[in-house]
Amino acid sequence: MPLSVLEAILERSPVPPLPNLRANPSSSVTVVNLIFPPTPTGQPIHSEGFGYLIPRDKNGHVEVLGTVFDSCALGAQDEYASAESPRFTKMTMMVRLQPSSLPITQERILQHLTTHLAPPTPLPEPVYFKAHDLRDCIPAPSVGHVKRMKELAEVLRKEWDGKLAVIGAGVGGVSVGDCIEQGRRVGEGW
Ligand SMILES: Cc1cc2nc3c(=O)[nH]c(=O)nc-3n(C[C@H](O)[C@H](O)[C@H](O)COP(=O)(O)OP(=O)(O)OC[C@H]3O[C@@H](n4cnc5c(N)ncnc54)[C@H](O)[C@@H]3O)c2cc1C
């Protein structure tokens, strides 16, 4: 549930406003989606795998956080006319949100990929390239999060008689799977 809707509900409640959901910072990223056409030689652009992550350098800097090889991780979603059809390569790259003076360009992303993948032949021109800025999309739970969430759940349970619960990545878990599990637990009455 969006925070604004939750806050509107809580405003009508006799419970004093709780700062519990405002305590954690969130990180922002730019997500870059790329699709490459089959290479002229038919060689794959990268080896099989889920993708890779890049740690910060010794000065704490990092531009590209990591890349998911979607054609491997989610290959079952791709449909081809036959098993022999040449394969496209889909990737998702997560990039640290850059200042507006340094916009993400296709050229810069291809330079990064060339460094990371060291392909035997130059990367083909992508048939699809899209960069989306996602602000404050990754909650970063800080010390005391678990206690704050327990407190919040307790207040909601007491004051709303079990009719209102807050779930989601900002509350507990890190992935869609965790959100679904939380929803199920709430639906089943914990
Ligand atoms: C780059 C990236 C890659 C990821 N990859 C994966 C993956 O491969 N597999 C996986 O399982 N998980 C992945 N995740 C995690 C997954 O996306 C999250 O765990 C999940 O989306 C969290 O769901 P949610 O409902 O808690 O929050 P969200 O999906 O963030 O939904 C919250 C919604 O509330 C809206 N909102 C926020 N504040 C307000 C406001 N004040 N007023 C109105 N609306 C508001 C937002 O716009 C948003 O639509 C990824 C996350 C990121 C950022």
PDBQT file of the ligand as one rigid body, heavy atoms in Angstrom, charges set to zero:
ROOT
HETATM    1  C1  LIG A 201      16.379  -2.633  -9.570  1.00  0.00    +0.000 C 
HETATM    2  C2  LIG A 201      15.604  -3.649  -8.790  1.00  0.00    +0.000 A 
HETATM    3  C3  LIG A 201      15.610  -4.975  -9.199  1.00  0.00    +0.000 A 
HETATM    4  C4  LIG A 201      14.893  -5.923  -8.496  1.00  0.00    +0.000 A 
HETATM    5  N1  LIG A 201      14.905  -7.221  -8.919  1.00  0.00    +0.000 NA
HETATM    6  C5  LIG A 201      14.179  -8.139  -8.285  1.00  0.00    +0.000 A 
HETATM    7  C6  LIG A 201      14.127  -9.487  -8.753  1.00  0.00    +0.000 A 
HETATM    8  O1  LIG A 201      14.743  -9.834  -9.761  1.00  0.00    +0.000 OA
HETATM    9  N2  LIG A 201      13.382 -10.379  -8.058  1.00  0.00    +0.000 N 
HETATM   10  C7  LIG A 201      12.681 -10.037  -6.946  1.00  0.00    +0.000 A 
HETATM   11  O2  LIG A 201      12.008 -10.884  -6.350  1.00  0.00    +0.000 OA
HETATM   12  N3  LIG A 201      12.702  -8.769  -6.465  1.00  0.00    +0.000 NA
HETATM   13  C8  LIG A 201      13.429  -7.804  -7.110  1.00  0.00    +0.000 A 
HETATM   14  N4  LIG A 201      13.468  -6.534  -6.635  1.00  0.00    +0.000 N 
HETATM   15  C9  LIG A 201      12.753  -6.217  -5.385  1.00  0.00    +0.000 C 
HETATM   16  C10 LIG A 201      11.266  -6.021  -5.610  1.00  0.00    +0.000 C 
HETATM   17  O3  LIG A 201      11.054  -5.114  -6.692  1.00  0.00    +0.000 OA
HETATM   18  C11 LIG A 201      10.648  -5.427  -4.342  1.00  0.00    +0.000 C 
HETATM   19  O4  LIG A 201      10.947  -6.286  -3.248  1.00  0.00    +0.000 OA
HETATM   20  C12 LIG A 201       9.126  -5.296  -4.450  1.00  0.00    +0.000 C 
HETATM   21  O5  LIG A 201       8.762  -4.551  -5.608  1.00  0.00    +0.000 OA
HETATM   22  C13 LIG A 201       8.615  -4.567  -3.228  1.00  0.00    +0.000 C 
HETATM   23  O6  LIG A 201       7.197  -4.438  -3.315  1.00  0.00    +0.000 OA
HETATM   24  P1  LIG A 201       6.465  -3.347  -2.437  1.00  0.00    +0.000 P 
HETATM   25  O7  LIG A 201       5.016  -3.494  -2.741  1.00  0.00    +0.000 OA
HETATM   26  O8  LIG A 201       6.914  -3.427  -1.023  1.00  0.00    +0.000 OA
HETATM   27  O9  LIG A 201       7.028  -1.943  -2.954  1.00  0.00    +0.000 OA
HETATM   28  P2  LIG A 201       6.970  -1.292  -4.411  1.00  0.00    +0.000 P 
HETATM   29  O10 LIG A 201       6.901  -2.329  -5.483  1.00  0.00    +0.000 OA
HETATM   30  O11 LIG A 201       8.092  -0.315  -4.394  1.00  0.00    +0.000 OA
HETATM   31  O12 LIG A 201       5.559  -0.547  -4.395  1.00  0.00    +0.000 OA
HETATM   32  C14 LIG A 201       5.326   0.621  -3.654  1.00  0.00    +0.000 C 
HETATM   33  C15 LIG A 201       4.430   1.536  -4.490  1.00  0.00    +0.000 C 
HETATM   34  O13 LIG A 201       4.025   2.661  -3.705  1.00  0.00    +0.000 OA
HETATM   35  C16 LIG A 201       4.192   3.834  -4.475  1.00  0.00    +0.000 C 
HETATM   36  N5  LIG A 201       4.411   4.933  -3.517  1.00  0.00    +0.000 N 
HETATM   37  C17 LIG A 201       5.444   5.124  -2.681  1.00  0.00    +0.000 A 
HETATM   38  N6  LIG A 201       5.277   6.223  -1.942  1.00  0.00    +0.000 NA
HETATM   39  C18 LIG A 201       4.095   6.763  -2.326  1.00  0.00    +0.000 A 
HETATM   40  C19 LIG A 201       3.373   7.907  -1.922  1.00  0.00    +0.000 A 
HETATM   41  N7  LIG A 201       3.807   8.699  -0.963  1.00  0.00    +0.000 N 
HETATM   42  N8  LIG A 201       2.197   8.136  -2.530  1.00  0.00    +0.000 NA
HETATM   43  C20 LIG A 201       1.728   7.294  -3.500  1.00  0.00    +0.000 A 
HETATM   44  N9  LIG A 201       2.372   6.211  -3.915  1.00  0.00    +0.000 NA
HETATM   45  C21 LIG A 201       3.550   5.933  -3.337  1.00  0.00    +0.000 A 
HETATM   46  C22 LIG A 201       5.377   3.585  -5.365  1.00  0.00    +0.000 C 
HETATM   47  O14 LIG A 201       5.314   4.433  -6.496  1.00  0.00    +0.000 OA
HETATM   48  C23 LIG A 201       5.161   2.111  -5.717  1.00  0.00    +0.000 C 
HETATM   49  O15 LIG A 201       4.329   1.960  -6.842  1.00  0.00    +0.000 OA
HETATM   50  C24 LIG A 201      14.171  -5.549  -7.337  1.00  0.00    +0.000 A 
HETATM   51  C25 LIG A 201      14.154  -4.215  -6.919  1.00  0.00    +0.000 A 
HETATM   52  C26 LIG A 201      14.862  -3.273  -7.642  1.00  0.00    +0.000 A 
HETATM   53  C27 LIG A 201      14.810  -1.833  -7.197  1.00  0.00    +0.000 C 
ENDROOT
TORSDOF 0
